[in-house]
Structure formats: C-alpha cells, structure tokens
Amino acid sequence: MPQSRRYLLISLGLVVILVIAWLSLRSTAPVVPEAIRHGYSEALSAARSGHPGAARMLYQQLGRPDLTVKRRVWLHAELPNYPSPQALKLADADLQNPSPEVRMAAIRSVTGLVPGGQRSLLLGPLLDDEDQAVRFAAINALLGLSPDQLGLYFAPLQQGIDGWELALQSQPESADNFVQLARLHLHNAELKQAQEDLDQTLRLDPGNLPALVMQIEVLDRQGQSDAARQLLARQLKAQPDSAYLQHALGLWLLHHDQREFALLGLSKAVELEPDNKDYRYDLATTLHNAEELEAAQKQLQEIVQRHPADRKARVLLINYWKESGQLQNVQILLAQLEQMNPDDPALQQGL
C-alpha cells in the first residue's frame, strides 16, 4: 500500500475516533430543560421574597451545571432560608466547585444550614484548600467552635490560624488586617494581643464600630467591665443615633443581667433601623425572656412581613404562637412554610 494512502487511512481513522468521542460526550452531557434554563431570575426573586415553590426553584437552579459563577454565588446567599437534605447536598457539592468564589459561597451556605458541631465535618477539609482565600473563609466559619465541636479539625484549625496570622503580619498595616488578627487572637483567648490589635485598628480607623464593640468584649473578658462601660458610654454620647451602638449597648446590658435597661437599647436600635431584622430578632427574644409574649410576637410578625423569606423569625413566631395557644395563626404560618419549602426540617419534626 502506498505510503500516502496509508497516511490518509490513518487520518480518516483518527477523525472517525474523534467524532465518535465527541458524540459520546455530547450524548452524556446533562441537558438542562428549557424552562429551568430560563428560570433563573424567577427562582432568585421567589427565594428572596418567600414565594410558594421557592425552595424547589432554588434547588433546580443550583443543580444546573451551566450557571455562571456570579449567579451561583447569588443563589447560595438565599439557600440557608430553605434547609433540607437536598439543600445540604447542593451546598456540600459546591464545596468542591472549581471556582474559589463558589466554594466560599458554599461555606457561607453550610454555616447557615448546619449547627457548629456538624459544620466542622463538612468545612474541615477546606482548611487544606489550594486557594488561600478559601482556606481563610473556612477558618472564619470555624472560629468560636469548641475543641469538642472541632474534633479532628482542632489541630488543623490551629495550624490554619497560625498561617493566617503570619500572612496578615507580613502585609501592609490596615484596619481590616488588625481586626482579623483580633478575631484570631480572641478565638485563642489571647486577650492581650487582641486588645493590641484593636488599639491599632482604631488608630488607623477611629470610627470602626465593629472594632469598638469587639474592644468592649475584650475588656469585659479581661474583667474590666467598668472600662468597657465607660468606652461604650463615650461612644454613645458621641453617636447617640447609631443603631449599631444602641444594639451593642442592649446586648452588653443583657450580658450583665440588666434586662430592663437592655430592652431600651435594643428598642432604640430597632427604632433607628426599622428594617434591620437582626436587631428586631434580638429585641423579640429579649421581650420573650421578659415574659412579654405579645410584644415579642409583634416584633417577629414585623420581620416576617418585611422579610417573608426569613425562616429563623418565621419558625420562632410559630413557636411563640403555639405557646400562647393561637393555633389558627400557627396553621397559617405552617401552611406558608410548607408552600415555600415542603422539606423544611421544622415541618418534618412536626413543629
């Protein structure tokens, strides 16, 4: 056989093999139904608004292999309001996503979906992630957990913290870096170092309210409650209309068993920022502990009205209404919850 013909046959054979391989890949690639492919905006809107069928649409979109990184990250921001085995499966799968941004979004989802002790089992492996930002996100998600909750990941977390400290110390000075160092030192109960970090933060950024509130916590933990109170009082005098500081005051007073005065601070924070659901939630739980059940229910109702997708407030309101025997209201909220997410664990547990 002439050499040219042999080469032609070999070339044709290679083309046939490539075509067969391409057709095989094409036939096994997942096909996304048209309705789901064009349903992203509707799913995101439904999840944010707590509409019927929100969980199903959210899961369908997160199950797509063709989503952009940005869209997948936005969906993960809504996932903690729709817990279920399927939600956890989707979040866990994205912990191995090729995109570091998606892996970090999945870390936030798992943090919202899973209690501390179980969370460490899912997030612990990411302490060895190839991407530094992902490793640091995993560390942040595990900070504050006890050695028992961390289990096998106690030592890897400590190693990760040491590595992050070195990385922060090697970078140019910034308020953000010093705040993060303070968090790491607080986790290790290194209070003196945390205090020094916060002093540096406030030197660079005197108006950094999270750092101020953390400094109050550090002073308290060092037994310097008077100094903490004075620092908080000075800041409130300078910024009486800061909802953040009023909320911090309420929590500080609550921690020091001054619930009556704490309610004033928490109420003022809600008055200054009526749309802040976290402030309302803290006010509601404090009112409930003060046996002001009706007032607590009203605060939770307001959250559910303003933020229908907020599962935490909805579930707590169901519990509070059960306490007071308002079973009709319980049934209405349960029905709404079932429409949003029929696989919600609260429904499965017979809330």
N, C-alpha and C positions, 0 to 999 in steps of 0.2 A: 504494500500500500504506500503510495507517495506520501512523503512527509507532510506536505501542505494539507493533504486530505485528512491525515491523522490529527493534525492540529485543529482542523475545522470540526471534526467529530468531537474532540475533547472539549472545544469551546462550546459547541452546542450542548454537550452533556452538562457542562457547568451551568449554562443558562437554565436548562431544564431543572437542575437541582435547586438553583436559587429561586426559580419561580414556584416550585413545589413548597420550598421552605417558607416563602413569603405568603403563599396561600394558606399554609398551615397556621402561621402566626395570625394571619388575618381572621381565620375562622375561629381561633380560640380566644381572640381578644374580646374582653367584655363589651357587650353592646348596651349603651345607655338608652332606655326608651325616650322617645321624643318629648313626652310630657314632663319627664323628670329633667331632661337636659335643658328645658326652657323654664323650669320651675324654681330656679334659684332665688330670684328676688321675692317671689311669693312666699317661699319657705322661710327666708330670713325675716320678712315682715311678720309672718304668722308667729314665729318663735319670739320675736321681740314684743309682740302685742298679746301673747297668750291666747291665740285663736284656737278653736276646735281643730284637731288634727295636726297641731303644731309639731308635736314630737315625731309623728310619722314622717312628715315632710322634711324635718330637720335630719332625721336618720337617713332618709333616702339621698339627700344631697351629700351628706358626709360619706356615704357609701360609694359615691362616684369616684372613678379612677382618673377622671379628666378635669377635675376642678383646678383652678389656679391656686397658687399659694395664698394670695390675699383673701380669696373667697373662703378657703378652708379655715383660715385663721379667724375670720369674722363669725363663721358658724360655731367654732369652738367656744367663742365668747358667750354663746347662748346655751350651750349644752348642759351646764350644771343645773339649770332650771328644769331639765327634763331627764331625771335619773331613771335608769332601768338597766337590766343586764346588757341590752343592746347598746345603750349609751356608753357604758363602760367598755364594751368590746370595741366600739369605734374609737374611743379615746386611747385605749391601750394600743390599738393598731397604729395610730398616728404617732405614738412614742418612737416608732421605728421608721417614720416617714423620711424620705431622703432630704427634705428641706429642714434646716435648723429652725426656721421660723415656725413651721408647723409643729415640730417636736416641742418647742417652747409653749405653743398654744395648747397642745395636748397635756403638757404638765399642769397648766392652769386649770384645764378641764378636770383632770384627775383630782387635783387639790379640792375643787368644788364638789366633786361627786363622792369622794371616798374619805372616811374618817382617818385620823392620823396613823394609827397602828397598821391598818391595811395599806395605807398610801405608801409606806416605806417599801413594801414588797414590790410595788409597781414602779416607783420612781428611783429606787436604789440603784438599779443597773445604769441609769443615766449619769451617775456620778463619774463614770468612766467614758462618757460620750466623747467622740473625737472633736466636737466643737466646744470651744471654751464657754461661749455664751449659754449653751445648753447645759453644760456642767454647772455653771453658776446658777441658772434657773432652778435646777434640781436641788442644789444646796439651799437656796432660799425657800423652796417648798417644804424642805425637811427641817428647817430651823425651828426650834421650840419643842420638837418632839423629845420625849424622854428616852433614856437608853433602852428601856424595855420596849418602847414602841419602835425604835430603830432596829433593834435586834441585831442581825448580822451586818447591818449597814452602819452601825455606830462608828466603828473604826474607819471605814471608807469616808464617812461624812467628815470626821475629824481631819483626815488627810486632805480632803477637798477644801475644808475651811482654811487649813494651813497654806495650801497652794493659792487660794484666793487672796488671803492676807498679803502674801508675798507679791502677787500681781498688783494689788492696789497700792502697796507701798512703793512699788517701782514706777508708778505712774505720776504725772504732774499733780500737784495738790489741787483738789477740788472739793466743794462741799458735798457733792454726791458720793465721792470716794470715801470721805471721812464718815458719812452717815452709814454707808455699807460696812465699813470697818467696825463701827459702833455696834451694829446688829450682830456681827460675827462675835465680837467680844462679849456681848450680852448673852448670847447662846452658851458661851463657855463660862459664864458667871465671872468674867474678868472685868469687874465693875470699874476699877480704877482706870484701866485702859479705855473702856467705853466712855467714861467721863472725859478723858483727854481728847478722844476722837470728836466728841460732841462740842467741846470747847473750840476745837479747830474749825468745825463746821460753822459754828455761829460767828467765829472771827471772820470767815470768808463770806458768810451769808447770814447776817443778823436777823433777817426776817423769816428764817426757815422754821415754820411752825412744827412740822413733824419732828425736827431735831430738838426743839424746845420741849415738846411733850415727852420725847424719849429721855431727855435730860431730867425731867421731873421723876420719871420712873426710876432712873438710875439713882438719884438722890434718895428716893424712898427705899430702894433696896439696900442702900448703904446705911439705913437707919436715920437719915437726915430729913425727916418729914417736915420739920419747921422750914428748912431751907427750900424744900420743894414747894411748900405752900406759899412762901414769900415770892418765889420765882413766878409761880402761876398768877399770884395777885398782881405783881408788877406788869406782867404781860397783858392781863385783862384790863388793867387800868389804862394801858396804852392803846389797847384794841378792844373796847367793850362790845363792838359789833362783829367780832369774829366768831362765827358759828363753830369753827374748829376748836377754838379755845374754850368756848362755853361748854361744848360737848366733853372736852378733856377735863374741865372743872367738874362736871357732873360725874364722870367716871372716877375721878380722884376722890371725890367726897363719898361716893358709893363704896369704894375700896376701904375708906376709913370709917365705915358704918355711920355715915351721916345722910341717910336716905332722904329725909325730908328736904334738906338743902340740895342734895344731888338732883332731885326732881326739878328744882328751879333752874339749875344749869342745863339739864337735858331739855327742858321745855323751851328755854330761851334759844337753844341751838336749833330746835325744830321751827321756832318762830322766825328765826333769821334765814333758815334754808328749808322752807317747807317741802321741797321736792327731794330732800335727801333721805332715802329710805333707811339707811343705816342708823341715822340719828333717831328716826321715828321708831325703829325696831328696838333700840336700846331704851327709849322712853317707855314703850309699851311693856317690855319685860320688867322694868323697874316699877311701873304702876301696878302690874300684876302681883309682884312680890310684896307691894304695899297693900294688897287686897283691894285695890281699886280696879275691879274687873271690868266694869263698864267702860271706864276711861281707857283702859288698855285695849279693849276690843275696838274702840273708835279709832285709835291710832293705827291698828293693824288694818282696819277697813279702809282707812285713808291710803295706806300703802298699796293695798290690792286694787283700789280704784285708780290710783295714779300709775301703778306698775303692775298690770294684770299678770305678767309672766313671773312675778316674784314668788317662787314656790315656798321659800322659807316663811314668809309672812302669811301666806295662804294656809299652810299646814298648821302654823301656830294659832291662827284665828279659828280654825276648825276645832282645835283642842280647847281653846278658851270658851267657844260657844257650847261645846259639849259639857264643860264644867258648869255652865250656868243653865243648862237644860234647854237651850234654844235649838232644838233638833231640826226644825224646819230650815233654819239658816245653815246648819251643818249639812243637810242634804243638798241644798243648793250649791254650796261650795264644793262638796264632793262630786256632784254631777259635772260641774265645770272642770274640775281637776281631771275627771275621767275622760271628758271630751278632749282635753288638751293632751293627756298622756295616760292611756289606759293601763300601761305597765308600770306606773309610778309605784314604788315600794310602799308608800303610805296607804295606797288602795289595797295592795296585796296583803298588808298586815291588818286590814280591817279597821282602819282609823275611824 
